[in-house]
């Protein structure tokens, strides 16, 4: 994932970036004497840069935007920390508003970074190092200057005490050094990791003078200092956090921020669960909701305020890689080491019935870890993919080479007899047996496990799956826990099965180590919740990271996709190439939506408070 966004949704919060790097032979990181040094305002992974050095604003913003007003958001559960960079506590939502990074991504390009704290950059053609020239006028909220020393401090602090993802994500950084007050250089261990020059730009820069005498790794509600567009105005622990726009924000007139961050204040109220939150929205307790429940989208908003166009429902198409949402197996549990059991269980999930009966037919089945993109594999591997896969043939399932990956398909009637018969044959062949309606493996161990959930809305989806498993003699129970417990159990891999999302970008890279790599499997807080330890997958991840062009990246990602799919590490669920949002009709909205903003997390900050609409809404509410 290339854009780190701090949000309150646990499944997405956990789904972030990064993993290990196996040792490469040492490449000379010094550029050749005649190697071209590129100086620019931006850097792209592959292809051209859309916006020139003198661009005015991103195309998905609007010159009509005005400053003022209040945006009321919501969170689910609670929070007990204002530090989103550590693997402790439950951080408050939208803390990313406090911090500037060296560079920021545009949301209408696959993967291009533009300078924020960095006024300009320079790097050799082989990308073996990168230098950032900071804006001299950059300031923290206490008016202290942002310096190269702060960048060095922040990077080392995050590597040493931050979440494990930072150590994996930036594993190939050899050193970082301040060349002068406003110039910082990152030198890489080799020149095989082309995206490293871009993702270094994601480093949040923290004030050394604030953090150097504090215990960074301890969860705390102490209000931090940043350099971003908002400050923390108030905190009601676990209930509300309110951000105030920084009128003296040093970067408010930069093109990358123009006509964004328009609200004077942003307030985030927390609700016990999703159902309570939806009722609060309809009662006008907050303003905006990204709706991820098909049932709620179809049934929960049949209210007068929607019919009268006061509360608006809108579907926003996107072109983003939709990644993978699935039931995931925890391979640390011995029973799930058997691929035949995992494969058999996939036949017990009746997607067609679920989509028709529970989802109002709005979803499509996910059949790739990179679905809705050119990166997704299909059919049999082509010649270029085979060049990567054949050397690993002994470590991969034979089906990778001779079978197209397919998922079970039912008639949607709810009588999944064919699928369950296929599952029974797989289990019988693998030596499983049933006694008193309980399935046992060859070692005589009962197949019993728990499905961990954080959202009550998923119970209606999981319960039919549990009943289907019962017909195979598999005893699965459902455990619903609160947000804090869910996050802690996910971080420590304390679960049997859970529903998890692996968010993907248009340009996969270093974060794949954190998702699938061997070292990450043993590192609490990593995103390798499945517990994958496979040298072939490790090598395929490295091919993705080292891809030297867009076509090479597509080939490497498809090869990795095949290896993951044919191991049956999970049971894929569904996706939708659009975002459903619900909001009160008091905002101005740009004509163009950011097409790679899958969860519409950035789009909301291009909106503005429309005073005339707000007055009309108030009058309509009073009349009703």
LONUKOL-479080 format. One line per 3 residues: their letters; for each residue y, z, x of C-alpha. Coordinates in nm, 2 decimals. Layout:
! LONUKOL-479080
a> Y/Z/X  ...
! end
This chain:
! LONUKOL-479080
xxx> 0.00/0.00/0.00  0.32/-0.10/0.15  0.58/0.08/-0.05
xxx> 0.54/0.46/-0.04  0.67/0.59/-0.37  0.65/0.96/-0.47
xxx> 0.56/1.00/-0.83  0.40/1.26/-1.05  0.09/1.08/-1.17
xxx> -0.19/1.24/-0.97  -0.42/0.93/-0.96  -0.14/0.72/-0.81
xxx> -0.02/1.00/-0.59  -0.36/1.03/-0.43  -0.39/0.66/-0.41
xxx> -0.14/0.59/-0.12  -0.19/0.45/0.24  -0.39/0.44/0.56
xxx> -0.70/0.49/0.78  -0.84/0.48/1.13  -0.85/0.23/1.42
xxx> -1.15/0.18/1.64  -1.07/0.15/2.01  -0.96/-0.19/2.12
xxx> -0.98/-0.32/2.47  -0.64/-0.24/2.62  -0.41/-0.54/2.57
xxx> -0.09/-0.57/2.78  0.18/-0.46/2.55  0.46/-0.59/2.76
xxx> 0.59/-0.93/2.65  0.57/-1.21/2.89  0.89/-1.27/3.07
xxx> 0.95/-1.59/2.88  0.85/-1.45/2.54  1.10/-1.50/2.27
xxx> 1.28/-1.18/2.15  1.37/-1.20/1.78  1.68/-1.03/1.66
xxx> 1.72/-1.00/1.28  1.82/-0.80/0.97  1.47/-0.83/0.83
xxx> 1.11/-0.89/0.91  0.83/-1.06/0.71  0.46/-1.02/0.75
xxx> 0.38/-1.39/0.69  0.61/-1.67/0.59  0.98/-1.69/0.55
xxx> 1.25/-1.42/0.47  1.40/-1.48/0.13  1.74/-1.31/0.17
xxx> 1.97/-1.41/0.46  2.17/-1.16/0.67  2.48/-1.19/0.45
xxx> 2.30/-1.16/0.11  2.49/-0.97/-0.16  2.21/-0.80/-0.36
xxx> 1.85/-0.84/-0.46  1.79/-1.10/-0.74  1.63/-0.83/-0.97
xxx> 1.96/-0.63/-0.98  2.26/-0.71/-1.18  2.64/-0.73/-1.11
xxx> 2.69/-0.59/-1.46  2.55/-0.25/-1.35  2.78/0.05/-1.39
xxx> 2.76/0.40/-1.24  2.74/0.70/-1.47  2.53/0.87/-1.73
xxx> 2.20/1.05/-1.71  1.84/0.93/-1.69  1.58/1.17/-1.83
xxx> 1.22/1.12/-1.70  0.90/1.32/-1.74  0.61/1.45/-1.53
xxx> 0.27/1.58/-1.64  0.14/1.92/-1.53  0.35/2.11/-1.29
xxx> 0.49/2.12/-0.94  0.52/2.39/-0.67  0.67/2.20/-0.37
xxx> 0.96/1.98/-0.27  0.78/1.86/0.04  0.59/1.54/-0.04
xxx> 0.49/1.48/0.32  0.22/1.74/0.36  -0.14/1.79/0.22
xxx> -0.05/2.12/0.05  0.10/2.20/-0.29  0.19/1.97/-0.58
xxx> 0.52/1.79/-0.50  0.79/1.74/-0.76  0.83/1.38/-0.89
xxx> 1.07/1.13/-0.74  1.15/1.33/-0.42  1.16/0.99/-0.25
xxx> 1.52/0.96/-0.39  1.63/1.22/-0.13  1.53/1.01/0.18
xxx> 1.62/0.70/0.35  1.38/0.50/0.56  1.44/0.27/0.85
xxx> 1.38/-0.04/0.63  1.30/-0.11/0.26  1.09/-0.37/0.09
xxx> 1.22/-0.63/-0.15  1.02/-0.62/-0.48  1.02/-1.00/-0.53
xxx> 0.85/-1.09/-0.20  0.49/-1.02/-0.10  0.58/-0.81/0.21
xxx> 0.93/-0.83/0.37  1.13/-0.54/0.50  1.51/-0.53/0.52
xxx> 1.72/-0.28/0.72  1.84/0.04/0.55  1.90/0.30/0.82
xxx> 1.84/0.02/1.06  2.14/-0.21/1.09  1.93/-0.46/1.29
xxx> 1.60/-0.49/1.46  1.46/-0.67/1.77  1.10/-0.74/1.87
xxx> 0.90/-0.98/2.08  0.71/-1.26/1.91  0.38/-1.08/1.97
xxx> 0.51/-0.77/1.79  0.39/-0.54/2.07  0.71/-0.32/2.02
xxx> 1.01/-0.30/1.79  1.36/-0.16/1.84  1.57/-0.03/1.55
xxx> 1.95/-0.02/1.59  2.07/0.24/1.35  2.39/0.22/1.14
xxx> 2.64/0.45/1.33  2.79/0.56/0.99  2.45/0.68/0.85
xxx> 2.48/1.04/0.74  2.26/1.32/0.61  2.37/1.51/0.29
xxx> 2.54/1.77/0.51  2.75/1.50/0.68  2.56/1.53/1.01
xxx> 2.49/1.18/1.16  2.15/1.03/1.15  2.04/0.96/1.51
xxx> 1.76/0.81/1.71  1.66/1.16/1.80  1.60/1.23/1.42
xxx> 1.38/0.93/1.40  1.17/1.04/1.70  1.15/1.40/1.56
xxx> 1.05/1.27/1.21  0.77/1.04/1.34  0.61/1.31/1.56
xxx> 0.65/1.57/1.29  0.47/1.36/1.03  0.19/1.27/1.28
xxx> 0.14/1.63/1.39  0.18/1.82/1.06  0.21/1.56/0.78
xxx> -0.06/1.43/0.55  -0.36/1.28/0.73  -0.26/0.93/0.61
xxx> 0.03/0.92/0.87  -0.20/0.98/1.16  -0.43/0.70/1.04
xxx> -0.15/0.46/0.93  0.03/0.48/1.26  -0.27/0.52/1.49
xxx> -0.17/0.23/1.71  0.17/0.36/1.80  0.16/0.45/2.17
xxx> 0.51/0.61/2.19  0.84/0.64/2.03  1.16/0.69/2.23
xxx> 1.53/0.72/2.17  1.70/0.47/2.40  2.05/0.60/2.30
xxx> 2.21/0.78/2.01  2.16/0.49/1.77  1.87/0.30/1.92
xxx> 1.50/0.39/1.89  1.20/0.20/2.02  0.84/0.21/1.90
xxx> 0.58/0.08/2.15  0.24/-0.02/2.03  -0.10/0.02/2.19
xxx> -0.18/-0.35/2.16  -0.04/-0.67/2.01  -0.33/-0.71/1.76
xxx> -0.17/-0.52/1.47  0.10/-0.75/1.34  0.20/-0.54/1.04
xxx> 0.27/-0.23/1.24  0.62/-0.36/1.31  0.69/-0.36/0.94
xxx> 0.52/-0.04/0.83  0.70/0.16/1.10  1.01/0.08/0.89
xxx> 0.86/0.30/0.61  0.90/0.62/0.82  1.12/0.86/0.62
xxx> 1.38/1.00/0.85  1.43/1.38/0.83  1.71/1.59/0.98
xxx> 1.59/1.75/1.30  1.86/2.02/1.27  1.72/2.13/0.93
xxx> 1.34/2.12/1.00  1.31/2.22/1.37  1.30/2.59/1.30
xxx> 1.11/2.58/0.98  0.74/2.58/0.89  0.70/2.22/0.79
xxx> 0.34/2.23/0.69  0.39/2.51/0.44  0.45/2.42/0.07
xxx> 0.79/2.53/-0.04  1.06/2.50/-0.31  1.34/2.53/-0.06
xxx> 1.59/2.24/-0.13  1.56/2.00/0.16  1.83/1.78/0.32
xxx> 1.79/1.41/0.32  2.02/1.10/0.36  1.92/0.92/0.04
xxx> 2.11/0.83/-0.28  2.04/1.16/-0.45  2.04/1.53/-0.38
xxx> 1.85/1.81/-0.56  2.10/1.96/-0.81  1.86/2.22/-0.96
xxx> 1.50/2.33/-0.97  1.32/2.52/-1.25  0.99/2.58/-1.07
xxx> 0.71/2.38/-1.24  0.93/2.28/-1.53  1.22/2.07/-1.43
xxx> 1.39/1.91/-1.13  1.73/1.75/-1.15  1.88/1.51/-0.90
xxx> 2.25/1.44/-0.86  2.38/1.11/-0.73  2.55/1.15/-0.39
xxx> 2.90/1.00/-0.44  2.94/1.00/-0.07  2.61/0.82/0.00
xxx> 2.67/0.63/0.32  2.46/0.33/0.22  2.58/0.28/-0.14
xxx> 2.75/-0.05/-0.06  2.47/-0.20/0.15  2.31/-0.51/0.00
xxx> 1.97/-0.35/-0.02  2.12/-0.08/-0.25  2.38/-0.28/-0.44
xxx> 2.37/-0.22/-0.81  2.09/0.03/-0.78  2.07/0.41/-0.82
xxx> 2.33/0.39/-1.09  2.27/0.71/-1.28  2.49/1.01/-1.21
xxx> 2.19/1.24/-1.26  1.82/1.20/-1.30  1.63/1.49/-1.46
xxx> 1.25/1.52/-1.47  1.09/1.75/-1.73  0.73/1.85/-1.70
xxx> 0.48/1.86/-1.99  0.14/2.01/-2.02  -0.04/1.69/-2.09
xxx> 0.00/1.32/-2.19  -0.01/1.38/-2.57  0.26/1.65/-2.55
xxx> 0.47/1.42/-2.33  0.45/1.13/-2.58  0.55/1.35/-2.87
xxx> 0.85/1.47/-2.65  0.95/1.11/-2.59  0.95/1.03/-2.96
xxx> 1.16/1.34/-3.02  1.42/1.21/-2.78  1.35/1.48/-2.52
xxx> 1.35/1.22/-2.24  1.43/0.85/-2.21  1.16/0.64/-2.05
xxx> 0.78/0.62/-2.02  0.54/0.39/-1.84  0.25/0.38/-2.08
xxx> -0.09/0.34/-1.93  -0.30/0.43/-2.24  -0.40/0.13/-2.45
xxx> -0.46/0.36/-2.75  -0.12/0.52/-2.72  0.04/0.18/-2.68
xxx> -0.13/0.05/-2.99  -0.11/0.36/-3.22  0.13/0.63/-3.10
xxx> 0.46/0.45/-3.15  0.44/0.35/-3.51  0.75/0.56/-3.59
xxx> 1.08/0.48/-3.76  1.27/0.49/-3.43  1.06/0.20/-3.30
xxx> 1.08/0.01/-3.62  1.46/0.05/-3.62  1.48/-0.07/-3.25
xxx> 1.61/0.26/-3.13  1.30/0.34/-2.93  1.19/0.01/-2.76
xxx> 0.85/-0.11/-2.65  0.85/-0.37/-2.39  0.58/-0.55/-2.19
xxx> 0.68/-0.67/-1.84  0.45/-0.92/-1.67  0.40/-0.88/-1.30
xxx> 0.23/-1.09/-1.02  0.12/-0.79/-0.82  -0.22/-0.73/-0.67
xxx> -0.38/-0.49/-0.92  -0.62/-0.32/-0.68  -0.92/-0.13/-0.81
xxx> -0.95/0.14/-1.08  -1.31/0.27/-1.11  -1.56/0.55/-1.16
xxx> -1.61/0.64/-0.79  -1.92/0.81/-0.64  -1.88/1.08/-0.38
xxx> -2.13/0.96/-0.11  -2.11/1.31/0.04  -2.35/1.41/-0.24
xxx> -2.70/1.32/-0.13  -2.81/1.18/-0.47  -2.54/0.91/-0.45
xxx> -2.66/0.78/-0.11  -2.91/0.57/-0.30  -2.75/0.23/-0.38
xxx> -3.02/0.16/-0.64  -2.91/0.46/-0.84  -2.55/0.36/-0.81
xxx> -2.63/0.00/-0.91  -2.84/0.12/-1.21  -2.56/0.34/-1.34
xxx> -2.32/0.05/-1.35  -2.54/-0.10/-1.63  -2.47/0.21/-1.84
xxx> -2.09/0.14/-1.86  -2.03/-0.09/-2.16  -1.68/-0.24/-2.08
xxx> -1.69/-0.50/-2.36  -1.75/-0.23/-2.63  -1.49/-0.01/-2.47
xxx> -1.23/-0.28/-2.46  -1.29/-0.39/-2.82  -1.33/-0.04/-2.97
xxx> -1.11/0.18/-2.75  -0.86/-0.05/-2.58  -0.76/-0.29/-2.85
xxx> -0.88/-0.58/-2.63  -0.58/-0.56/-2.40  -0.77/-0.52/-2.07
xxx> -0.96/-0.75/-1.84  -1.26/-0.63/-1.63  -1.18/-0.56/-1.26
xxx> -1.42/-0.76/-1.04  -1.25/-0.72/-0.71  -1.08/-0.46/-0.50
xxx> -0.78/-0.70/-0.49  -0.79/-0.84/-0.84  -0.51/-1.05/-0.98
xxx> -0.44/-1.20/-0.63  -0.55/-1.48/-0.40  -0.71/-1.20/-0.18
xxx> -0.99/-1.15/-0.43  -1.34/-1.28/-0.34  -1.54/-1.50/-0.57
xxx> -1.86/-1.70/-0.56  -2.03/-1.72/-0.22  -1.85/-1.67/0.11
xxx> -1.70/-1.98/0.26  -1.73/-2.10/0.62  -1.44/-1.90/0.75
xxx> -1.56/-1.58/0.58  -1.91/-1.63/0.72  -1.76/-1.63/1.07
xxx> -1.66/-1.27/1.01  -1.96/-1.16/0.81  -2.26/-1.31/1.00
xxx> -2.21/-1.10/1.31  -2.24/-0.80/1.08  -2.54/-0.93/0.89
xxx> -2.78/-0.65/0.99  -2.53/-0.39/0.86  -2.45/-0.55/0.52
xxx> -2.65/-0.60/0.21  -2.83/-0.94/0.20  -2.67/-1.01/-0.14
xxx> -2.33/-1.05/0.04  -2.46/-1.38/0.17  -2.68/-1.52/-0.11
xxx> -2.55/-1.38/-0.44  -2.21/-1.40/-0.61  -2.10/-1.05/-0.72
xxx> -2.11/-1.01/-1.09  -2.08/-0.72/-1.33  -2.30/-0.66/-1.63
xxx> -2.17/-0.81/-1.95  -2.26/-0.69/-2.30  -2.21/-0.83/-2.65
xxx> -1.97/-0.55/-2.74  -2.18/-0.42/-3.02  -2.23/-0.08/-2.86
xxx> -2.60/-0.14/-2.84  -2.64/-0.19/-2.47  -3.02/-0.23/-2.47
xxx> -3.03/-0.52/-2.23  -2.82/-0.33/-1.97  -3.01/-0.01/-2.01
xxx> -3.34/-0.20/-1.97  -3.22/-0.35/-1.65  -3.11/-0.01/-1.53
xxx> -3.45/0.14/-1.61  -3.63/-0.13/-1.41  -3.40/-0.07/-1.11
xxx> -3.47/0.31/-1.13  -3.85/0.26/-1.17  -3.86/0.03/-0.87
xxx> -3.68/0.28/-0.66  -3.93/0.56/-0.75  -3.73/0.75/-1.01
xxx> -3.92/0.92/-1.30  -3.83/1.09/-1.62  -3.97/1.42/-1.74
xxx> -3.85/1.60/-2.05  -3.56/1.35/-2.08  -3.44/1.43/-1.73
xxx> -3.43/1.17/-1.44  -3.57/1.28/-1.11  -3.57/1.10/-0.77
xxx> -3.86/1.06/-0.54  -3.78/1.40/-0.38  -3.81/1.57/-0.72
xxx> -3.44/1.63/-0.75  -3.28/1.61/-1.09  -3.00/1.36/-1.13
xxx> -2.72/1.58/-1.26  -2.35/1.56/-1.18  -2.00/1.63/-1.30
xxx> -1.72/1.38/-1.38  -1.39/1.53/-1.28  -1.09/1.44/-1.51
xxx> -0.72/1.53/-1.51  -0.61/1.34/-1.82  -0.75/1.43/-2.17
xxx> -0.69/1.07/-2.28  -0.98/0.97/-2.06  -1.24/1.19/-2.24
xxx> -1.27/0.93/-2.52  -1.36/0.67/-2.25  -1.59/0.88/-2.05
xxx> -1.79/1.04/-2.33  -1.96/0.72/-2.44  -2.05/0.65/-2.08
xxx> -2.20/1.00/-2.05  -2.41/0.93/-2.37  -2.53/0.60/-2.23
xxx> -2.63/0.78/-1.90  -2.83/1.03/-2.11  -3.05/0.74/-2.23
xxx> -3.15/0.69/-1.87  -3.23/1.06/-1.83  -2.91/1.12/-1.62
xxx> -2.73/1.44/-1.71  -2.36/1.40/-1.66  -2.10/1.65/-1.77
xxx> -1.72/1.62/-1.80  -1.48/1.87/-1.63  -1.12/1.85/-1.73
xxx> -0.88/2.04/-1.50  -0.51/2.08/-1.46  -0.30/1.86/-1.22
xxx> -0.29/2.11/-0.94  -0.66/2.18/-0.94  -0.73/1.81/-0.96
xxx> -0.52/1.72/-0.66  -0.67/2.01/-0.46  -1.02/1.91/-0.55
xxx> -0.96/1.54/-0.47  -0.80/1.63/-0.14  -1.10/1.84/-0.04
xxx> -1.35/1.59/-0.18  -1.48/1.86/-0.41  -1.62/1.64/-0.69
xxx> -1.93/1.44/-0.78  -1.77/1.15/-0.97  -1.40/1.09/-1.06
xxx> -1.18/0.81/-1.18  -0.96/0.68/-0.90  -0.72/0.40/-0.84
xxx> -0.69/0.22/-0.51  -0.35/0.05/-0.52  -0.31/-0.26/-0.31
xxx> -0.02/-0.46/-0.19  0.02/-0.84/-0.15  -0.04/-0.79/0.23
xxx> -0.32/-0.54/0.30  -0.34/-0.39/0.64  -0.34/-0.05/0.81
xxx> -0.38/0.15/0.48  -0.73/0.00/0.45  -0.84/0.24/0.73
xxx> -0.75/0.53/0.51  -0.93/0.39/0.21  -1.26/0.29/0.37
xxx> -1.28/0.40/0.73  -1.54/0.63/0.89  -1.30/0.88/1.04
xxx> -1.10/0.91/0.72  -1.43/1.00/0.53  -1.43/1.33/0.73
xxx> -1.06/1.40/0.70  -0.95/1.61/0.40  -0.65/1.46/0.23
xxx> -0.74/1.10/0.32  -0.78/0.83/0.06  -1.15/0.77/0.15
xxx> -1.26/0.98/-0.14  -1.58/0.78/-0.17  -1.69/0.90/0.18
xxx> -1.77/0.55/0.31  -1.91/0.55/0.67  -2.01/0.20/0.76
xxx> -1.95/0.03/1.09  -1.95/-0.31/0.94  -1.67/-0.22/0.69
xxx> -1.48/-0.05/0.98  -1.49/-0.39/1.16  -1.39/-0.59/0.86
xxx> -1.09/-0.36/0.81  -0.99/-0.44/1.17  -1.01/-0.81/1.09
xxx> -0.77/-0.75/0.80  -0.53/-0.56/1.03  -0.54/-0.81/1.31
xxx> -0.51/-1.13/1.09  -0.26/-1.36/1.27  -0.14/-1.55/0.96
xxx> -0.15/-1.56/0.58  -0.47/-1.77/0.56  -0.65/-1.55/0.81
xxx> -0.55/-1.24/0.61  -0.68/-1.40/0.29  -1.01/-1.48/0.46
xxx> -1.05/-1.13/0.62  -0.96/-0.96/0.29  -1.21/-1.16/0.09
xxx> -1.48/-1.07/0.34  -1.39/-0.70/0.32  -1.39/-0.73/-0.06
xxx> -1.74/-0.87/-0.06  -1.88/-0.60/0.17  -1.73/-0.32/-0.05
xxx> -1.84/-0.48/-0.38  -2.20/-0.54/-0.27  -2.25/-0.18/-0.16
xxx> -2.18/-0.06/-0.52  -1.97/0.23/-0.41  -1.81/0.25/-0.75
xxx> -1.82/0.12/-1.11  -1.52/-0.10/-1.17  -1.31/-0.04/-1.48
xxx> -1.02/-0.26/-1.59  -0.67/-0.39/-1.52  -0.38/-0.56/-1.70
xxx> -0.13/-0.79/-1.52  0.17/-0.64/-1.69  0.35/-0.30/-1.74
xxx> 0.40/-0.14/-2.08  0.72/0.06/-2.10  0.88/0.26/-2.38
xxx> 1.25/0.37/-2.37  1.54/0.47/-2.58  1.79/0.19/-2.64
xxx> 2.08/0.31/-2.43  2.04/0.12/-2.10  2.16/-0.20/-1.94
xxx> 1.87/-0.38/-1.78  1.89/-0.68/-1.53  1.78/-1.01/-1.66
xxx> 1.51/-1.05/-1.39  1.23/-0.80/-1.34  1.09/-0.74/-0.98
xxx> 0.77/-0.94/-1.00  0.57/-0.73/-0.75  0.67/-0.39/-0.90
xxx> 0.33/-0.32/-1.06  0.40/0.02/-1.20  0.77/-0.05/-1.26
xxx> 0.86/0.23/-1.04  1.15/0.06/-0.86  1.27/-0.14/-1.16
xxx> 1.39/0.17/-1.35  1.65/0.24/-1.07  1.81/-0.10/-1.13
xxx> 1.90/0.00/-1.48  2.23/0.16/-1.59  2.36/0.38/-1.87
xxx> 2.53/0.17/-2.13  2.79/0.38/-2.31  2.82/0.15/-2.61
xxx> 2.45/0.14/-2.67  2.43/0.52/-2.63  2.70/0.57/-2.89
xxx> 2.52/0.34/-3.13  2.20/0.52/-3.07  2.36/0.85/-3.14
xxx> 2.51/0.72/-3.47  2.17/0.58/-3.58  2.00/0.90/-3.50
xxx> 2.25/1.10/-3.70  2.21/0.86/-3.99  1.84/0.90/-3.99
! end
